[in-house]
């Protein structure tokens, strides 16, 4: 039985519930503020840069990571604990200009930066039914 979830979800960095424990185990994340920007740092040891995909859509930043399975014969393993496959993690970061979101990957750490302030929401308009 999984322990009761007792984590704080604030209005700005909202985690999706699916695969929560798996994501937390394999994509350990720190989020902090610096110079009027938010910075997300994600530990991704052993991942090649070309196997990291970042998508931003409707205020959600989604990180998708793929780690290929080794071609060794499965019968030769005595113990196998390392992760192989695909995993995603999403954060709600608000409405941003796509060009203001930057990412770098160095020494197994993915660093994503974006401004703290949101862009103005598109104005809504009531339409009269004739």
Secondary structure, 3 states (H helix, E strand, C coil): CCCCCCCCCCCCCCECCCCHHHHHHHCCEEEEEECCEEEEEEECCCCCHHHEEEEEECCEEEEEEEECCCCCCHHHCCCCCCCCEEEEEEEECCCCCHHHCEEEEECCEEEEEEECCCCCCCCCCCCCCC
